[in-house]
Each structure stands twice: as C-alpha cells, then as structure tokens.
Amino acid sequence: MSLQDNEPFQVSRKHCFIEKQGDSFYVRDNGSSLGTIVNGVPIGVRHISLSEALKPGENTLTLGTARSSFKFLVEIL
C-alpha cells in the first residue's frame, strides 16, 4: 500500500508491518523516526518496544505521532 504524506511528515518509506507469530499477530515498527501507536501504546526506536500484539477484534493503528492523520482500524478475527 502506498500513502501520500505531506509536511510535517508522519510516515516513513517502510514504516511498520504486521506479522504472525504462532496464533498471534503483532505490529512491528521498522525503525521509523516517529514510531507507531497500537491501541494507544507507542512503539518504535524511541519507545520501550519495537512491537505490540494485536488483540482479537478491533485494533487502532496510528502511523507517526498521535496527531497523525494516518489512523487505521485493523480487525483480527
């Protein structure tokens, strides 16, 4: 997926990805400068962890800071 971003930039070229480990799914920040927010938990190089588990049901994913317009709903069935 490609996203159009304008200054002040929020999204890195390869910002984050979703991976499956066993029966669980995780969002992993890929070293983006502003990080990623998963269900209100910031992850990335400036934070405690680079990844966060997605819970069953609806999850919110924000690329960049809390002010970013790049907010997504990810549903785990």
Helices and strands as residue ranges (DSSP letters): E 16-21, E 24-29, E 36-38, E 41-43, E 51-54, E 57-63, E 71-76
